[in-house]
Amino acid sequence: MLPSELLTLLNQKEGAKLDFKRDDVRPETMAKEIVAFANMNGGTILVGVENDGLITGIHRENLQAWLMDTVIGRHVHPFVLPDYEEVAVDEYRVAVVKIHQGTGKPYVLRHNDREDIYVRYGDTCQLAGREQQARLFDTGGLLSAEKLPVYGSSLADLDERRYNEYFKRILRHQQTDVQGLLADHSFLVGEHTSLFCSYFAYALFARSPQLRLPQAGLRLTVYEGADKDYSSRFDKIFNLPLMEYRGDLQNNEPVEPPLHGNPQIKEYISREQLEGMTRRRMWDYPEETVRELLINALVHRDWTKQDYVRVVAYSDRLEIVSPGSLPNGMTVEKMKNGVTIQRNPHTTRIFRDYGYVEHQGMGIRQKVIPLMKKHNGTEPDFEATEDYFKVTLWKK
């Protein structure tokens, strides 16, 4: 880092990705900042700087060894490897410690026989609350949130037609112990005396998923123009199971489409056009692209987030928003290159059994981007934050 680049940082205020520390900072205090940055989006700690940005310099001998052995070695778990360099400004030296977003979340501060999880909010480090801790464990792959119990639920909440169709017609199971089968496949979780539906089973097969799992389902909002208005043209939350019911073929029972195939979604992103004597449906965006993105949003959503999957249609674009950050270590660039990390493997497996998921990791690379280019010459925009992953399709 050049001295001029350091001075540019010093002219900023402490924030979500920048912190100033004096040379005499206590090791547990330094470790807390490192843990908080690693648990969030990473950040930079400038050592030898006052809170107001005034440079006082570092005077500790071999600060890097102290950082690695005393601070990280004793107080940070799992291990974090920061980038370290020292920059000279006039007669002072400032240590620049860059912490990358961790792939082994959650990171903890070990101190006074405790292990505390910290996160960075603005210019402060805070103890992670219960929901934030659950998200960190889920992101780090140590907790499968989709297998959490939906408390108060029971087997009676699930649509018997749907799960029977899945096990008997699709998986071709002949087992007569239905409850045992559901428990073996993690549809039911808990102790034998108190079994509850798992999150994924409730979202996929419950008659009314939002009854006990409010973040289930999908919200479709349609605006007339290119901006959000107070009054939308259409706004509805679809309280439907993710899985379709394909019907009793012998009794000509009607098919119930899956959530991502809801006809009302199609109504607002396509239109019928008369060509000669034939009506033809014209899509604002490729049908297969929308289908792929909806499935991705529903399959890979973060169940610790209390929000719906959202589809928002504007006059010039379509936004599909999935709650939660990308799974552990995933980036937009990796996604474009076909890398895949499963956040919800049970949900993914069931979607694959139904034929909705084909070549994992190839959807963005082989369907979404090339189909949009072919359709109207535009490329989708991808936005990944700590709270959501959003894909924007543009209408040319």
C-alpha positions in Angstrom: 0.0 0.0 0.0 1.3 3.5 -0.9 1.4 6.2 1.7 -1.1 8.1 -0.3 -3.5 5.2 -0.2 -3.1 5.0 3.5 -3.8 8.7 3.9 -7.0 8.2 1.9 -8.1 5.5 4.3 -7.3 7.8 7.3 -9.5 10.5 5.8 -12.5 8.1 6.1 -14.3 7.4 9.3 -14.4 4.0 11.0 -17.1 1.9 9.6 -18.3 -1.6 8.6 -15.0 -2.4 6.9 -12.5 -0.1 8.6 -11.2 0.2 12.1 -8.4 2.2 13.8 -6.4 0.9 16.8 -3.7 2.3 18.9 -0.4 0.4 19.2 -1.1 -0.5 22.9 -4.4 -2.3 22.0 -5.1 -5.3 24.2 -4.8 -8.7 22.5 -8.4 -9.7 23.2 -9.7 -6.3 21.9 -7.7 -6.8 18.6 -9.0 -10.4 18.4 -12.6 -9.2 18.8 -12.2 -6.9 15.8 -10.7 -9.7 13.7 -13.5 -12.1 14.6 -16.2 -9.6 13.8 -14.7 -8.8 10.3 -14.2 -12.5 9.5 -17.8 -13.2 10.4 -19.1 -10.5 8.1 -17.6 -9.1 4.9 -14.0 -8.7 5.9 -12.3 -5.4 6.7 -9.1 -3.5 7.4 -7.6 -2.6 10.8 -5.0 0.2 10.9 -2.8 -0.2 13.9 -1.0 2.9 15.2 -3.9 5.3 14.6 -6.2 7.1 17.1 -10.0 6.9 16.8 -10.0 10.3 15.1 -7.5 9.2 12.4 -4.5 10.8 14.0 -1.3 8.8 13.3 0.6 7.9 16.5 2.5 5.0 14.9 3.5 1.5 16.1 6.3 1.1 18.6 5.8 -2.6 19.6 8.7 -4.8 18.5 7.7 -7.4 15.9 4.0 -6.5 15.8 3.3 -9.1 13.2 4.6 -11.9 15.4 2.5 -10.6 18.3 -0.5 -10.4 16.0 -0.2 -14.0 14.8 0.9 -15.7 18.1 -0.7 -13.7 20.9 -3.8 -12.3 19.3 -4.9 -14.9 16.7 -3.1 -17.9 18.1 -4.6 -17.5 21.6 -7.9 -15.7 21.1 -9.3 -16.4 17.5 -10.8 -19.7 16.5 -10.8 -21.1 13.9 -7.5 -19.8 12.6 -7.5 -16.6 10.5 -4.7 -15.6 8.2 -4.7 -11.8 7.6 -2.7 -9.8 5.1 -0.1 -7.7 6.9 2.1 -4.9 5.9 3.6 -1.8 7.4 3.5 1.6 5.7 5.8 4.6 6.6 4.2 8.0 6.8 6.7 10.7 7.8 8.5 9.4 11.0 5.7 7.0 11.8 4.9 3.4 10.8 1.3 2.1 10.5 0.4 -1.6 10.4 -2.3 -2.4 7.8 -4.1 -5.6 8.8 -6.6 -6.9 6.2 -9.1 -9.5 7.3 -10.9 -11.5 4.6 -14.4 -12.7 5.0 -14.0 -16.2 6.6 -14.9 -19.5 5.1 -15.0 -21.3 8.5 -17.8 -19.3 10.1 -18.6 -18.7 12.9 -15.3 -17.3 14.2 -15.2 -16.9 18.0 -13.2 -14.8 20.5 -11.7 -17.1 23.1 -11.2 -15.2 26.4 -11.9 -15.7 30.1 -12.9 -19.4 29.4 -15.7 -18.2 27.0 -16.2 -18.4 23.3 -18.1 -15.4 22.0 -19.3 -14.7 18.5 -18.9 -11.1 17.3 -20.2 -9.4 14.2 -19.4 -6.0 12.7 -22.3 -3.4 12.5 -21.2 0.0 11.3 -18.2 1.1 13.4 -18.9 -1.3 16.3 -18.5 -4.9 17.2 -21.5 -6.6 18.7 -22.2 -10.0 20.2 -24.2 -12.0 17.6 -27.8 -12.6 18.5 -29.5 -16.0 18.2 -30.7 -15.5 14.6 -27.3 -14.1 13.5 -25.5 -17.0 15.1 -27.8 -19.4 13.3 -27.0 -17.7 9.9 -23.3 -17.9 10.6 -23.5 -21.6 11.5 -25.6 -22.2 8.4 -23.2 -20.2 6.2 -20.2 -22.0 7.6 -21.8 -25.4 6.8 -22.0 -26.4 10.5 -25.8 -26.2 10.7 -28.3 -27.3 8.2 -31.1 -24.8 8.7 -33.4 -26.7 6.4 -33.5 -29.5 8.9 -34.5 -27.3 11.9 -37.9 -28.3 13.4 -41.0 -26.2 12.8 -42.2 -26.2 16.3 -45.9 -26.9 16.8 -46.1 -28.7 13.5 -47.0 -32.4 13.0 -47.4 -34.9 10.2 -51.0 -33.8 9.9 -49.8 -30.4 8.5 -48.2 -32.1 5.4 -50.3 -32.9 2.3 -50.5 -36.7 2.3 -51.1 -36.7 -1.4 -47.9 -34.9 -2.1 -45.5 -36.9 0.1 -47.1 -40.2 -0.9 -46.6 -39.2 -4.6 -43.0 -38.4 -3.9 -42.1 -41.6 -2.1 -44.3 -44.1 -4.0 -44.4 -42.8 -7.5 -41.1 -40.9 -7.8 -38.8 -42.8 -5.4 -40.8 -46.1 -5.7 -40.7 -46.9 -2.0 -42.8 -49.8 -0.8 -42.3 -49.2 2.9 -45.5 -49.3 4.9 -44.2 -47.5 8.0 -44.9 -44.0 6.7 -43.7 -42.1 9.8 -40.5 -44.1 9.9 -39.9 -43.3 6.2 -40.5 -39.6 6.8 -38.1 -39.6 9.7 -35.5 -41.5 7.8 -35.6 -38.8 5.1 -35.6 -36.0 7.7 -39.2 -34.9 6.9 -39.8 -35.4 10.6 -37.2 -34.4 13.1 -36.9 -34.6 16.9 -37.4 -37.3 19.5 -39.8 -40.1 19.0 -42.2 -38.6 21.5 -42.2 -35.2 19.9 -41.6 -35.2 16.2 -41.9 -32.0 14.2 -41.8 -31.3 10.5 -38.4 -30.0 9.3 -38.2 -26.6 7.5 -37.7 -28.1 4.1 -40.5 -30.7 4.4 -42.9 -28.0 5.6 -42.0 -25.6 2.8 -42.2 -28.3 0.1 -45.2 -30.4 1.2 -47.3 -28.6 3.8 -50.9 -27.6 2.8 -50.3 -24.1 4.1 -46.6 -23.5 4.6 -46.9 -20.0 6.1 -49.1 -21.3 8.9 -46.1 -22.1 11.0 -43.2 -21.1 8.7 -43.9 -17.4 7.9 -40.9 -17.0 5.5 -42.1 -19.8 3.3 -43.8 -19.0 0.0 -43.1 -16.3 -2.6 -44.2 -12.7 -2.9 -44.9 -11.2 -6.4 -45.1 -7.5 -6.7 -45.8 -5.6 -10.0 -45.2 -1.9 -10.5 -46.4 0.1 -13.5 -43.2 2.1 -13.9 -39.5 1.7 -13.3 -39.6 2.6 -9.6 -41.4 1.4 -6.5 -44.6 3.2 -6.0 -46.8 3.3 -2.9 -49.5 1.6 -4.8 -48.5 -1.4 -6.8 -50.4 -2.9 -9.7 -50.3 -6.3 -8.1 -49.0 -7.6 -4.8 -49.6 -11.0 -3.5 -47.9 -13.6 -1.2 -48.4 -17.1 -2.5 -48.9 -19.5 0.4 -48.4 -22.7 -1.6 -46.1 -25.7 -1.2 -43.0 -25.7 -3.4 -43.7 -29.1 -4.8 -46.4 -29.8 -7.4 -49.0 -32.5 -7.1 -49.1 -34.4 -10.4 -52.5 -35.9 -9.7 -54.0 -39.4 -9.8 -53.6 -40.4 -13.4 -56.3 -43.1 -13.2 -59.0 -40.8 -11.8 -58.0 -37.8 -14.0 -57.3 -35.8 -11.0 -56.1 -32.2 -11.9 -52.4 -31.3 -11.6 -51.5 -28.7 -9.1 -48.4 -26.7 -10.3 -45.4 -26.1 -8.2 -44.9 -22.7 -6.6 -42.3 -21.6 -9.2 -44.7 -22.6 -12.0 -47.6 -20.5 -10.6 -49.6 -19.1 -13.6 -50.0 -15.7 -12.1 -46.3 -15.1 -12.3 -46.3 -15.9 -16.0 -49.2 -13.5 -16.5 -47.1 -10.5 -15.5 -43.9 -11.3 -17.4 -45.5 -12.3 -20.7 -48.4 -11.4 -22.9 -50.5 -13.0 -25.7 -50.0 -11.7 -29.2 -52.2 -12.4 -32.2 -50.3 -13.8 -35.2 -52.7 -14.3 -38.0 -55.5 -16.5 -36.5 -53.3 -17.9 -33.7 -52.6 -16.4 -30.3 -48.9 -16.8 -29.3 -47.4 -16.0 -25.9 -44.6 -13.5 -26.0 -42.2 -13.5 -23.1 -40.5 -10.3 -21.8 -37.7 -12.6 -20.6 -36.9 -16.2 -21.6 -39.3 -18.5 -19.8 -36.5 -21.0 -19.1 -34.3 -18.2 -17.6 -37.1 -17.1 -15.2 -37.8 -20.7 -14.3 -34.1 -21.4 -13.5 -33.8 -18.3 -11.3 -36.9 -19.0 -9.4 -35.8 -22.5 -8.7 -32.4 -21.3 -7.6 -33.9 -18.7 -5.3 -36.2 -21.2 -3.6 -33.7 -24.0 -3.4 -30.7 -22.0 -2.1 -32.5 -19.5 0.2 -31.4 -19.0 3.7 -34.0 -20.3 6.1 -32.7 -18.4 9.0 -33.9 -15.2 7.3 -37.4 -14.1 8.1 -38.3 -13.1 4.6 -39.9 -14.4 1.4 -38.4 -15.1 -1.9 -39.5 -12.0 -3.9 -40.2 -11.5 -7.6 -40.6 -7.8 -8.4 -41.6 -6.8 -11.9 -41.0 -3.2 -13.2 -41.7 -1.7 -16.6 -38.0 -2.2 -17.6 -36.8 -5.1 -15.5 -37.5 -8.2 -13.4 -35.9 -8.7 -10.0 -35.7 -12.1 -8.3 -34.5 -11.9 -4.7 -33.5 -14.8 -2.5 -33.1 -14.2 1.3 -29.6 -14.6 2.8 -26.0 -14.2 1.7 -24.4 -16.6 -0.7 -23.4 -20.0 0.9 -19.9 -20.4 2.4 -17.1 -19.3 0.1 -19.4 -18.7 -2.9 -19.0 -15.5 -5.0 -20.8 -14.2 -8.0 -17.7 -14.9 -10.2 -17.6 -18.5 -8.9 -21.3 -18.9 -9.7 -20.8 -17.6 -13.2 -18.0 -20.1 -13.7 -20.1 -23.1 -12.7 -19.0 -23.6 -9.1 -21.7 -24.9 -6.8 -22.1 -25.1 -3.1 -25.2 -26.6 -1.6 -26.8 -24.7 1.2 -29.9 -27.0 1.4 -28.9 -30.4 0.1 -32.2 -32.1 1.1 -34.2 -29.5 -0.9 -31.8 -29.8 -3.8 -32.2 -33.6 -3.9 -36.0 -33.4 -4.0 -36.0 -30.8 -6.7 -33.6 -33.1 -8.7 -35.9 -36.1 -8.1 -38.7 -34.1 -9.6 -36.6 -33.2 -12.6 -36.4 -29.4 -11.8 -32.7 -29.4 -11.1 -30.4 -30.8 -13.8 -26.7 -30.0 -14.1 -25.9 -28.3 -10.8 -23.9 -25.1 -11.1 -24.5 -24.8 -14.8 -27.8 -22.8 -14.7 -26.3 -19.3 -14.5 -23.6 -20.1 -17.0 -25.5 -22.1 -19.6 -29.1 -20.9 -19.3 -29.5 -17.5 -17.6 -26.7 -15.5 -19.2 -26.7 -16.9 -22.7 -30.5 -17.0 -23.0 -30.8 -13.4 -22.0 -28.1 -12.4 -24.5 -29.9 -14.3 -27.2 -33.3 -12.9 -26.2 -32.5 -9.2 -26.2 -28.7 -8.7 -26.1 -28.6 -7.9 -22.4 -26.8 -9.5 -19.5 -28.3 -10.0 -16.0 -27.0 -8.0 -13.0 -26.1 -10.0 -9.9 -26.0 -8.4 -6.5 -24.8 -10.3 -3.4 -25.1 -8.8 0.1 -25.2 -10.1 3.6 -29.0 -10.0 3.5 -29.9 -11.2 0.0 -28.9 -12.4 -3.4 -30.6 -10.5 -6.3 -30.7 -11.1 -10.0 -32.0 -8.4 -12.3 -33.2 -9.2 -15.9 -33.5 -6.2 -18.2 -36.2 -5.7 -20.7 -34.7 -4.1 -23.8 
